[in-house]
Amino acid sequence: MTETVSSNPTWVWMLQLPEVAELRRRRRTVTTALGTITIVLFASFLVGFIALPELLGNTSLLGVPLSLWVVFSQFAGTWALVWAYFRLSRTYIEPAADAAIRAVSDHREELV
């Protein structure tokens, strides 16, 4: 029986390319930073309602209870994080992704 070698590229050599490593580093940086901010935002929301329920319920700012301001900040913060992710994807991750695609395409021809 003869053994055939697949001409399909494998991830082993792709992951060793510097462009792919840079893409992975940039994606990890963005997701770690925004994920940490998300966790802090949500945790502060929970801590605020657990530790200060009377303050949030009885205090008003511009005629609106402070608890509603906290809920709105959670909503607005989520939208701000989504906007930041899309912005960073377009300006920081996308150039690295384009370079990684070019590098994989160039090296694929060398292996065939």
C-alpha positions as CSV (number, residue, x, y, z in Angstrom):
1,M,0.0,0.0,0.0
2,T,1.4,3.4,-0.9
3,E,1.1,6.3,1.4
4,T,-0.2,9.5,-0.1
5,V,0.8,12.9,1.1
6,S,-2.1,15.4,1.3
7,S,-1.5,18.6,-0.6
8,N,-3.8,20.5,1.7
9,P,-2.0,23.0,4.0
10,T,-1.8,22.1,7.6
11,W,-2.1,24.4,10.6
12,V,1.3,23.3,11.9
13,W,3.3,25.3,9.4
14,M,0.7,28.1,9.2
15,L,1.0,28.8,12.9
16,Q,4.7,29.2,12.6
17,L,4.5,32.1,10.2
18,P,5.3,35.4,11.8
19,E,2.2,37.1,10.2
20,V,-0.1,34.5,11.7
21,A,1.6,34.8,15.1
22,E,1.1,38.6,14.9
23,L,-2.6,38.1,14.0
24,R,-3.1,35.8,16.9
25,R,-1.3,38.2,19.3
26,R,-3.5,41.1,18.2
27,R,-6.7,39.2,18.5
28,R,-5.7,37.9,21.9
29,T,-4.8,41.5,23.0
30,V,-8.2,42.9,21.9
31,T,-10.3,40.1,23.2
32,T,-8.5,40.1,26.6
33,A,-8.7,43.8,27.1
34,L,-12.4,44.1,26.0
35,G,-13.3,40.9,27.9
36,T,-11.7,42.3,31.1
37,I,-13.5,45.6,30.7
38,T,-16.8,43.6,30.2
39,I,-16.2,41.6,33.4
40,V,-15.4,44.7,35.4
41,L,-18.5,46.5,34.1
42,F,-20.8,43.6,34.9
43,A,-19.2,42.9,38.3
44,S,-19.5,46.5,39.3
45,F,-23.1,46.4,38.3
46,L,-23.7,43.4,40.5
47,V,-21.7,44.7,43.4
48,G,-23.5,48.0,43.3
49,F,-26.9,46.4,43.5
50,I,-25.8,43.9,46.2
51,A,-23.9,46.3,48.4
52,L,-25.8,49.6,47.9
53,P,-29.5,48.7,47.2
54,E,-31.0,51.5,49.3
55,L,-28.6,54.1,48.0
56,L,-29.3,53.2,44.4
57,G,-33.1,53.0,45.0
58,N,-33.5,56.1,47.1
59,T,-31.1,58.5,45.4
60,S,-32.3,60.5,42.4
61,L,-30.2,62.3,39.8
62,L,-32.2,64.7,37.5
63,G,-35.4,63.1,38.8
64,V,-34.3,59.6,37.8
65,P,-33.4,57.0,40.4
66,L,-29.7,56.2,40.6
67,S,-30.5,52.5,40.0
68,L,-31.9,53.4,36.5
69,W,-28.7,55.4,35.7
70,V,-26.6,52.3,36.7
71,V,-28.8,50.1,34.4
72,F,-28.4,52.6,31.6
73,S,-24.7,52.7,32.1
74,Q,-24.6,48.9,31.7
75,F,-26.5,49.3,28.4
76,A,-24.4,52.1,27.1
77,G,-21.2,50.4,28.2
78,T,-22.2,47.3,26.2
79,W,-22.7,49.4,23.1
80,A,-19.4,51.3,23.7
81,L,-17.6,47.9,23.9
82,V,-19.2,46.7,20.7
83,W,-18.3,49.9,19.0
84,A,-14.7,49.5,20.3
85,Y,-14.5,45.9,19.1
86,F,-15.7,46.8,15.6
87,R,-13.3,49.8,15.4
88,L,-10.3,47.8,16.6
89,S,-11.3,44.9,14.2
90,R,-11.2,47.3,11.3
91,T,-8.1,49.3,12.2
92,Y,-5.9,46.9,14.3
93,I,-6.9,43.3,13.5
94,E,-7.8,43.5,9.8
95,P,-4.4,44.7,8.5
96,A,-2.8,41.7,10.4
97,A,-5.4,39.4,9.0
98,D,-4.7,40.6,5.4
99,A,-1.0,40.1,6.0
100,A,-1.6,36.6,7.4
101,I,-3.7,35.6,4.4
102,R,-1.1,36.8,2.0
103,A,1.7,35.0,3.9
104,V,-0.3,31.7,4.0
105,S,-1.1,32.0,0.3
106,D,2.6,32.7,-0.6
107,H,3.9,29.8,1.5
108,R,1.2,27.4,0.2
109,E,2.7,27.7,-3.2
110,E,6.1,26.8,-1.8
111,L,4.9,23.6,-0.2
112,V,3.0,22.2,-3.3
